[in-house]
Amino acid sequence: MVNEMRIFERNYNMKIKINNLKKKGLVVYILLILLFRLILATGLRVWAFGDNQYDDGMMIKNAANLIGGNWLGKYDQYIFAKGITFPLYLDIIHMIGLPFIFANVLMCFVASLTFIIVIKKIIPNINALAIIYTVLMFNPIASDSWTLQRVYRDSIYSYLVVILFSLIIAIYLNRRTSSSKLLCFSLGAGFFLSAVWLAREDSPWVSPFVAVALIVTAVLIFLDKNLEIKIRLKKILSLTVIPIFLIISILTVSTINYTHYGVFMTNEYTGGYLPELFKELTIIKPDKWMPQVPIPRSTREKAYKVSPTFAKLKNTLENHAFVATTPGGNASCSMLAWAVIDSTQWYGLKDARSSQEFYKKSSEEIKAAIKSGKLKTRGGYIFMFESPWNNSYIKPLIRSLGETLRMTIHMSKYENKPLSNLNISSFGTDSQTRQLEYITNNLAYYKGEKIPKRQTKLNIMNSISNIYYKVNPFFFFVGVLGYVYILVNFILNARKKKYVLGDELLILTGLFLSYFLRLLLISYTDVCSIFMKFPMYLAPSYWLVLMFTFTSIFVSARSIVKYCFH
């Protein structure tokens, strides 16, 4: 008996040592993969459309003002057109002296690491975690030229989404732990929800995942009879930190903007009166329905007649390059939005408050005309860049959705080519390129500068992306089969009141539905407003599909092996 106890103790200690060695090996492996990604990144330079005041140029200008301690600088019509997250990111990496491309690789590392740390509760296998980490670290969208090298907000947006989703999953999986641990996760989730929300105007698409996960977690905590009611309430209260953090972040940015510019908002496309104006314009019934033109020329002509205020923009608006160069002056809604804010400035409204008052008065006059019956309306308003629903969108929407599915499952571009790196010259003047280098702590190629033909590191990354392009559809198919197995297993066991793989099923369902929702929203904008099938807009979906696929594969495989062994 004594010998048996000694043998058992020796074997137990040996298992602990082996497990500790595996953990140390995983840490070393994680760091080696990171080092390899950083080495490959040394072969790349940044680029931007520095002369594009509507996108990259605006980000760089806002970051330069933040670096100079001037918030967003002197007011112009573009101040509130984009979120604050990315300029703040540029400000931070400039302040600590971190090169932009290295910073993006580190963001990829943090996102990948956060996810595997979180899912180790449902995949407690070191080898599986190492594989998932590797798959995420070499995710082609994380090394694509438009999301790694281009100095624009989409370069970090998907990382923020992945970290946010991972922390929300962590809250759900750790609902039985202490309230202090839940509070820490909630603070982190609140921070990244705020960062996501203030990065892009379309960020509310993450709300269903966050809201449903928090509600389900709160309900399960409340129904846990093993805990005292005080502890349950304390845990539930810790979850409220997430929306509170978001509200405080929005109020903080809005207050700073009010202090500097006299308007209380974070973004002109989601707050203020510009969306109100576009809402009224969008629902006016046009003479002829045009699938990708929410506000055609005929609609604007009707608005000019009933709104003396809006009519003041007619000359500058109709002659704006984004409008005048389109057939019949029928510009897409995103181009029309730029034309409107430009025309407002050119008309003579040089401050934020007067611009908002102008939009408000214009929308009120149009609304009054609609109410009185002077203007006929159509459909319902969705968002200022999109047309109201029309049944004619069904077929093109299905087609566009199929194309985005193909792109993200294949890890490809719209042209059905693998995602790839490319060293190119930055756009703009030499002084704009120098400012780009200064802000990003990264070198860029100037116009006319010779780019070396030998691009070994770049070619290695493109070869890796090509592997994903060829094999990921197969893994996705296996992942879907794994999900079906998990679903069937859960249903069969639920009949016996055994909720096997319930957590895993909820997490995978949330990831897949969020992935699909992003594709659906991008596809709808694509068919009703402007071409949207660029990888940078779909970037979060490339991540979510990999997270779903490989989590599903390893969860189902573990369950099958466990069942067979049992």
Stockholm file with secondary structure:
# STOCKHOLM 1.0

chainA/1-566         MVNEMRIFERNYNMKIKINNLKKKGLVVYILLILLFRLILATGLRVWAFGDNQYDDGMMIKNAANLIGGNWLGKYDQYIFAKGITFPLYLDIIHMIGLPFIFANVLMCFVASLTFIIVIKKIIPNINALAIIYTVLMFNPIASDSWTLQRVYRDSIYSYLVVILFSLIIAIYLNRRTSSSKLLCFSLGAGFFLSAVWLAREDSPWVSPFVAVALIVTAVLIFLDKNLEIKIRLKKILSLTVIPIFLIISILTVSTINYTHYGVFMTNEYTGGYLPELFKELTIIKPDKWMPQVPIPRSTREKAYKVSPTFAKLKNTLENHAFVATTPGGNASCSMLAWAVIDSTQWYGLKDARSSQEFYKKSSEEIKAAIKSGKLKTRGGYIFMFESPWNNSYIKPLIRSLGETLRMTIHMSKYENKPLSNLNISSFGTDSQTRQLEYITNNLAYYKGEKIPKRQTKLNIMNSISNIYYKVNPFFFFVGVLGYVYILVNFILNARKKKYVLGDELLILTGLFLSYFLRLLLISYTDVCSIFMKFPMYLAPSYWLVLMFTFTSIFVSARSIVKYCFH
#=GR chainA/1-566 SS CHHHHHHHHHHHHHHHHHHHHHHHHHHHHHHHHHHHHHHHHTTCCBBCBTTCTTTHHHHHHHHHHHHTTCTTCSCCTTTTSSCSHHHHHHHHHHHHTCCHHHHHHHHHHHHHHHHHHHHTTTCCCHHHHHHHHHHHHTCGGGTSIIIIIBCSTHHHHHHHHHHHHHHHHHHHHTTTSCHHHHHHHHHHHHHHHHHHHTTCTTGGGGHHHHHHHHHHHHHHHHTCTTSCHHHHHHHHHHHTHHHHHHHHHHHHHHHHHHHHHSCCCSCTTTSSSHHHHHHHHHHBCCSSCCTTCSSCHHHHHHHHHHCHHHHTTHHHHHTSHHHHTSGGGCCCHHHHHHHHHHHHHHHTCCSHHHHHHHHHHHHHHHHHHHHHTSSCBCSCCCCTTSCCCCGGGHHHHHHHHHHHHHHHHHTBCTTSCBCCCCCCBCBSCHHHHHHHHHHHTCCBBCTTCCCCSCCHHHHHHHHHHHHHHHHHHHHHHHHHHHHHHHHHHHHHHHTTTCCTTHHHHHHHHHHHHHHHHHHHHHHHHHHHTSCCCCHHHHHHHHHHHHHHHHHHHHHHHHHHHHHHHC
#=GC SS_cons         CHHHHHHHHHHHHHHHHHHHHHHHHHHHHHHHHHHHHHHHHTTCCBBCBTTCTTTHHHHHHHHHHHHTTCTTCSCCTTTTSSCSHHHHHHHHHHHHTCCHHHHHHHHHHHHHHHHHHHHTTTCCCHHHHHHHHHHHHTCGGGTSIIIIIBCSTHHHHHHHHHHHHHHHHHHHHTTTSCHHHHHHHHHHHHHHHHHHHTTCTTGGGGHHHHHHHHHHHHHHHHTCTTSCHHHHHHHHHHHTHHHHHHHHHHHHHHHHHHHHHSCCCSCTTTSSSHHHHHHHHHHBCCSSCCTTCSSCHHHHHHHHHHCHHHHTTHHHHHTSHHHHTSGGGCCCHHHHHHHHHHHHHHHTCCSHHHHHHHHHHHHHHHHHHHHHTSSCBCSCCCCTTSCCCCGGGHHHHHHHHHHHHHHHHHTBCTTSCBCCCCCCBCBSCHHHHHHHHHHHTCCBBCTTCCCCSCCHHHHHHHHHHHHHHHHHHHHHHHHHHHHHHHHHHHHHHHTTTCCTTHHHHHHHHHHHHHHHHHHHHHHHHHHHTSCCCCHHHHHHHHHHHHHHHHHHHHHHHHHHHHHHHC
//
